[in-house]
Amino acid sequence: MLNRAIIAVSLATIMLSACGSSEPPQVVEQIVVREPGEPEVAIAAPLTDIALGEEAFQRCTACHTVEAGAPSSAGPNLHAIVGRTAGSLEGFPYTEALAEEDFAWDAASLDAYLADPDGFVPGSDMLIGTVTDDEERAAIVGYLVSLSE
Amino acid sequence: MNDLTPGEKGTKKERSGLSKWTRRGFIGAGVLAGGGLLIGIGVRPGNPIDRLAPKVAGGAGEQLINSWVKIDADNIVTAIVPHCEMGQGAHSVLGQMLADELDADWNLVRVMQAPADGSYVVNDTARMFVAPFTMNAADWIEPTWNGLFTQIARMADVMITGGSSSIRTTGQHSMRIAGAAARKMLVGAAADAWGVPASEIVTRDSMLSHEASGRSATFAEFASAAAEQPMDQTPVLKTADQYRLMGRSMARTDIPAKINGTAEFGIDAMPEGLDLSYAATIRPPVPGTSALRMDASRAREMPGVLQILNMGNFVAVVADSYWQANQAVNAIDIEWSQSDSPVKTMEDQYAVFADALDAAGADGGEEAAARGNAGEALANAASTIEAEYRVPYLAHAPMEPINCTAHYADGKCDIWTSTQVPLMARSEVAGILGLDAEDVTIHHPYLGGAFGRRLGSEYVGMAARVAQATGYPVKLIWSREEDTQKALYRNADTCRMRAGLAENGGLQAYDSVFTQRHDPAEACVPAMYSIPNTSVRVAEAPLHLPFQAWRSVDHSVQGFFIESFIDEAAHAAGADSVEYRLSLLGDSPRHKAVLEKVAEISGWREPAAEGRAKGVAIVESFGTIVAEVVEVDMSDGTPKLANVWAVCDAGYVMNPDGFRNQIEGGIVFGLTAAMYGELELRDGAIVQSNFHDYKMLRMNEVPEIEVALINSGDVPVGGAGEPGLPPAAPAFANAVFAATGRRLRTLPIAKQFA
């Protein structure tokens, strides 16, 4: 008699693992994002020009800051540079060449200067800040312009 | 009264000689009455050979001799085996047994996985699973072994590989019979064609020859004619002195492909013509809960994502690649339902066990085994000892991740997966999709490890559901984290044990009570020892984590409980651990011989080396008696495994190299669990996630292992896959006691010396 009970238990152990639930649960929620073979949706928001420009500006930060009121280091603080008269930041030891200029920086002049600092302002010594890549330069200029808006 | 001596074999009844069997009668069908077992042999209507022939003998020139063997025009013999190959070598050894009886040339033998068709139900294994005490048990089982268990097996969907059973059931009973029967049919066909007596025909290396007339032929030449011969279901099998392949370490047929990388495992499935998508899943952290809602806003923006599904009992992302799917599914915020289980930590789980044990007290609970009067004997004993033992939950952690590829189209479903239970998987899928079983095809190649993990098919069901919901062919893979934390487990348990000793230290009484009794039924009974008063009781308690058979199942738990406690009794009696056990094995000569031999090869009786000590344990499981001595090195204060000696008696070992390989594997598996194995719970969820915190023994931590074999008989009565495991933990713990005087009553061991 006990044998039968044991047999029932053993069989039950097999059965237990064999038995599925009575009714498989249905799909609770199904989100179809795209079908296989379709191109992927854009990933998050594409980087804006400003964001790209901020990234590109990183190469300038060794010498320049854009934070209002922060002390200049090797290069002058560029906060509100657009619209500012060239070479006019109080206390910064500009080259004579730049100090004597009296135009106000704008997008075009920034672009021309960054492309060839000594060409645009002969005697200027920001040669290390030359940005030869057009796109990168445009991004930096765009970023600086945006800070002034 | 209970049978306290599992493994004792009654004499096998002589079967009547040749009966008139046709192929129709080869697979008998039994009749089952509800609840109990009914004896009867029926003949299955329909010819399984015709139905199966297209699946297994598709090529031209192939003639299906019977369901287990095919012979083709190139004289290649293919053994069709109904068990899966998960690295244990079953395919090869089953082929070896068939080939020996058939007198085939081993170089011309191949092994093929039997299709997951109901006709390959493993009669013998089903019989073993439902007659746990002994294979050749009471008379009421014997006469109907073929018929009855076909029915039970069909009903239970058994095409099972597990329980260390393939060789000693299918191999010993079906493969050998098939091989011998086929040989006889070939001989009969040649005898007819040559006009000579069958008794004068010799078979050897896939050739038939008649010396007197100088004739010879390959098996292939008579294969077709042989199929017309009457089939003998009870042919005379070879005796051990006639074995040519059996008993020898024939090279395994699956090893070359596994070395050169061409072996295909479930996860390698790349079905032709299908553009697979990949699914990663998250199952509930706490068992029994479900996903109420999900915030997939981040996941849907992630690369490669196709669909995101809340299936209730799991959340899935289907994407172009598995990596993308897994990244995305882990970016979903899932709100899970609340669990009403009181178990949040392992202390809570052990408290649940304790409540059940407290309620059972000294003599309550369900009786698992009883002899004499343990309660009385304990009360009157000269001295008593008692102890409480605990073991934790363990994961299987097979190296091949859990996976399933599913393609559901036009009312049919194809499944590619690694599974130990292909027919069960087939049923599950058919049930979920509302199909007939015939419309579901399971393709199941090699398994990259299982250890019982693949005895369930919940992951197959998941893949089928995702394929159904999306309409895509999809390969679903569980991450290692998912398989460590959301699977099914070897149970934890607590055991309270008492022993009563006589004046001279002799063990007079033994009582144990614990809460988890699954399989095999005899694991909890110290039957080999002659203890006059024994009681074993079960006080059931619920498990927080779902149960799944784990290599050696209950033996992995009870082996540690029993062999550690016997060691305590030996120590209380002031006796040597081996001598004490020998004194209790008076009625078990095979066990005694095994224990004596392990003492001999381990140098048990010699003085211990500096900083080292030895521990011993002996457990019979799945028909094989294994005694192990573990030597630990405690010279730096933490237990290091130095040496392990194991002696095994399985009756007769079919392939010694394969057998040793499996015993060594069982030992390493058992020592890994003993040293590091533990799953902790926090808020009801498993803490461990991958191999950095669910640790394995590394190569530098594995001891030297020596395995010696005793063939006490002519036939294999014991398995190889699991028996090496149960003695490992207790022998290790007993060695630590010998070295330090600290008795370890919990596992794992390393953290107790941190």
Interface residues (C-beta under 8 A of the other chain):
Chain A: L2 N3 R4 I6 I7 A8 V9 S10 L11 T13 I14 M15 S17 A18 G20 P24 P25 Q26 V27 V28 E29 Q30 I31 V32 V33 R34 E35 P36 G37 E40 V41 I43 A44
Chain B: N2 G35 G36 L37 F129 V130 A131 P132 F133 A138 I152 A156 D157 V158 I160 D275 S277 S290 A291 R293 M294 A296 R300 E301 M302 P303 G304 V305 L306 Q307 I308 L309 N310 M311 G312 N313 D320 V421 M424 S427 E428 G431 I432 L455 G456 G461 R465 A469 Y472 H518 D519 P520 A521 Q548 A549
